[in-house]
Amino acid sequence: MKVKIWLISWLIIVVSALSVLGFWVYKIDPFFHYHKPDLEGYFYPLNNQRSQNDGISKYFDYDALISGTSMTENFRTTEADKIFGCNSIKVAYSGGSYKEINDNIEKALAANDNLRLVIRCLDMGRFYDAYDVMRLDLGDYPTYLYDSNPFNDVEYLLNRDVAFGRAYQMTLDNDKEGFKPGITSFDDYSRWQSSFVFGINTVSPNGVTLEEKEQVHLTDEEKEVIKKNIDLNVTSVADERPDVDFYYFYSPYSVLSWNEWRAAGTLYKMLEAEEYITELIVPHKNIHLFSFNNRTDITTDLNNYKDAPHYACWINSLMLKWMHEGQYQLTENNYKEHLKQEYDFYTTFDYASVNGQVDYEADFYAAALLNKELTGVDPLDVLNDDKVDVSINGAEYITDDTGRNSIVNCHGALSRDNNTDTLADYLKDKEFIGIKFTVNLDEGYNYLCFDGQKIVDHGRLTAYVYDEDGNLVGQIEANYKDLDTEVHRYVIDLSTISGNVTVVLNGGYVDHTGSPDSNYHFSNIYMY
């Protein structure tokens, strides 16, 4: 009898503990399986696409949705909102199949009557997938979060990683000093831009090689597979919802991907698959299909890529603009001409010619050079444009043969006491050696670009950008010990900042201990 009572008591304790644990996970709900996030009580990190996207699509407030593979992860929803006049979410599926992405879109449409715009990448690398392919090779798929079976929710409610790795950690975070509840922004969700280096030295460090192989063509059997995939996972959802606009685009891979297809003997097959898929899509009137593959100035410039297929975030920005303006759209009337141009280029291009490319020292210089197309604003020559009020201190201009200011020649060291003043406050409020100027980013400027060169001794680079409230919103610093005497290019990305900003380019040593003979040059200072 005592054993029975003991077992029952322990059973009650275990069931009670598990119930408390399950309710705790339900209340916080880090994967949004049951309800919206409690944005006033907790901070919700967005970092698990296949566990969180379904809940985001079901419970968040939005009227536009961005989805696709990793080709969509660098989109900023704030840009989409501004361009399309919408309130968007981003639910990317890295490496996802057409079926996985379409399943989520269908669920989002079923859950949200306000959804009126879908922006989706049709990844060219998934053209030949069967209609039912799911990327189970990416790890355990949380099917219990996607079905309507309440009994297997135990895999979520009593999941150790969810309970202690997320819910418990989110509770602990509440007690930290300066804690602010909220959620990861959709601009930052899944964004990988800052984690990689771009350019030919990264994308193809050993250079591009050419391999000749007999090309194969798209077969009737492959066309049947493609048709079923496109019918079920691309066009059917649009046919079912004629009140929704679907903006689809082919992912603009770099020429290295096209060269890989050429070397594998599948280049012609890829082009034929693209044409066949286009023929299947363009008759659907609420699908707006785009191909940017004829922007060969972009696809041949490896400064825009981190590897053969993946383009940088500034290409995402341009694609939003192009789609909204209807540029590079494929229609029943123009797609043959467009694809013929694409065919002619990629089947005859000298792929080895990219081996002579310059790899930009500052990755965002490629973005700066494309900014005029994005915003319509010419670059601003800071040292020579009368619209810029430049203050110069502890330095002088060096002019070129035409009388143009070309170099800011900085001397000496600041009077700053390292123990009493932070460098950011000191440069903003007291003294600098170099130049200071203000520019309105709302006029279309997104990038500060300049060259810098240490000449002698303690000359060093300090570039700070402050917003209207005096907050530091951009910076580059380089210790004189880490600098050689070569000219280097620097870029500060200000594309997320708005309003007036004040820029300080300081070339003097940062406190009173520096040599008075220190010397540093700034040149080619532009706002793009």
SULRANOR-V795896 format. One record per pair of residues at least 6 apart in sequence whose C-alpha atoms are under 7 Angstrom apart, sorted by the first residue. I is the first residue (numbers start at 1). J is the second residue. If there is no record, write none. Layout:
BEGIN
i/j
I/J
I/J
END
This chain:
BEGIN
i/j
21/158
22/157
22/158
25/157
25/163
25/167
26/157
28/167
30/44
30/166
30/167
31/51
31/52
31/55
32/52
32/55
32/56
33/55
33/145
35/59
36/59
36/60
39/181
39/182
39/183
40/181
40/182
41/181
42/170
42/174
42/181
42/182
43/170
43/181
43/182
43/183
44/182
44/183
44/184
45/183
45/184
46/184
46/189
47/189
47/190
49/92
49/93
51/142
51/145
53/91
54/104
54/146
57/108
58/108
58/111
58/112
62/87
62/88
62/89
62/115
63/86
63/87
63/88
63/114
63/115
63/116
63/117
64/86
64/87
64/88
64/89
64/115
64/116
64/117
64/118
65/88
65/89
65/90
65/117
65/118
65/119
66/89
66/90
66/91
66/118
66/119
66/120
67/90
67/91
67/92
67/101
67/119
67/120
67/121
68/92
68/93
68/101
68/120
68/121
69/92
69/93
69/94
69/95
69/96
69/123
70/92
70/93
70/94
70/95
71/251
71/310
72/92
72/121
73/92
73/190
73/191
74/191
74/192
74/193
74/313
74/316
75/187
75/313
75/316
75/317
76/186
76/187
77/88
77/89
77/90
77/186
77/187
78/187
80/320
81/87
81/88
83/321
84/324
89/186
90/186
93/101
96/135
97/126
97/133
97/134
97/135
98/233
99/131
99/132
99/133
99/134
99/233
100/134
102/233
102/234
106/237
109/115
116/243
116/244
116/245
117/244
117/245
117/246
118/245
118/246
118/247
119/246
119/247
119/248
120/247
120/248
120/249
121/248
121/249
121/250
121/251
122/248
122/249
122/250
122/251
123/250
123/251
124/250
124/251
127/226
128/226
130/225
130/229
131/228
131/229
131/232
144/152
144/153
173/179
193/312
193/313
196/306
197/306
198/303
198/304
198/305
198/306
198/363
199/302
199/303
199/304
199/305
199/306
199/359
199/360
200/302
200/303
200/359
201/359
202/306
203/306
203/307
203/308
207/355
208/352
208/355
209/352
210/352
211/263
212/263
213/263
213/264
213/265
214/265
215/265
215/266
215/267
215/268
216/265
216/266
216/268
216/269
217/268
217/269
218/269
218/272
218/273
235/281
238/246
238/286
238/287
242/286
244/286
245/286
245/287
246/286
246/287
246/288
247/287
247/288
247/289
248/287
248/288
248/289
248/290
249/289
249/290
249/291
250/290
250/291
252/292
252/293
252/299
253/299
253/308
253/309
253/310
254/299
254/300
254/308
254/309
255/299
255/300
256/308
257/308
257/309
258/267
259/351
261/267
271/343
275/339
282/289
282/331
282/332
283/332
288/329
289/329
289/330
290/328
290/329
290/330
291/328
291/329
291/330
292/328
293/342
294/342
298/304
303/359
303/360
303/363
303/366
304/311
304/312
304/366
305/311
305/312
314/367
318/374
361/489
362/489
362/490
362/491
364/491
364/493
365/491
368/447
368/528
371/528
372/378
375/444
377/444
379/526
379/527
379/528
380/526
380/527
380/528
381/525
381/526
381/527
382/388
382/525
382/526
383/405
383/525
384/404
384/405
388/437
389/437
390/435
390/436
390/437
391/435
391/436
391/437
392/434
392/435
392/436
393/432
393/433
393/434
393/435
394/410
394/411
394/433
394/434
395/408
395/409
395/410
395/411
395/433
395/434
396/408
396/409
396/410
397/405
397/407
397/408
397/409
398/405
398/406
398/407
398/408
398/409
399/405
399/406
399/407
400/406
406/523
406/524
407/521
407/522
407/523
408/434
408/521
408/522
408/523
409/520
409/521
409/522
410/433
410/434
410/507
410/508
410/519
410/520
410/521
411/508
411/517
411/518
411/519
411/520
412/508
412/509
412/515
412/516
412/517
412/518
412/519
413/508
413/509
413/510
413/511
413/512
413/514
413/515
413/516
413/518
414/432
414/508
414/509
414/510
414/511
414/512
415/511
415/512
416/511
416/512
417/511
417/512
418/511
432/506
433/506
433/507
433/508
434/505
434/506
434/507
435/504
435/505
435/506
436/503
436/504
436/505
437/502
437/503
437/504
438/500
438/501
438/502
438/503
439/500
439/501
439/502
440/499
440/500
440/501
441/498
441/499
441/500
442/498
442/499
445/527
445/528
446/493
446/494
446/495
446/528
447/491
447/492
447/493
447/494
447/495
447/527
447/528
448/491
448/492
448/493
448/526
448/527
448/528
449/490
449/491
449/492
449/525
449/526
449/527
450/489
450/490
450/491
450/522
450/523
450/524
450/525
450/526
451/487
451/488
451/489
451/490
451/522
451/523
451/524
451/525
452/487
452/488
452/489
452/521
452/522
452/523
453/485
453/486
453/487
453/488
453/520
453/521
453/522
454/460
454/483
454/484
454/485
454/519
454/520
454/521
455/485
455/519
455/520
456/518
456/519
457/515
457/517
457/518
457/519
458/480
458/509
458/514
458/515
458/518
459/480
459/507
459/508
459/509
459/518
459/519
459/520
460/478
460/479
460/480
460/507
460/508
460/509
460/520
461/477
461/478
461/506
461/507
462/476
462/477
462/478
462/505
462/506
462/507
463/475
463/476
463/477
463/504
463/505
463/506
464/472
464/474
464/475
464/476
464/503
464/504
464/505
465/472
465/473
465/474
465/475
465/501
465/502
465/503
465/504
466/472
466/473
466/501
466/502
466/503
467/473
467/500
467/501
467/502
468/500
468/501
474/492
475/492
507/520
507/521
508/518
508/519
508/520
END
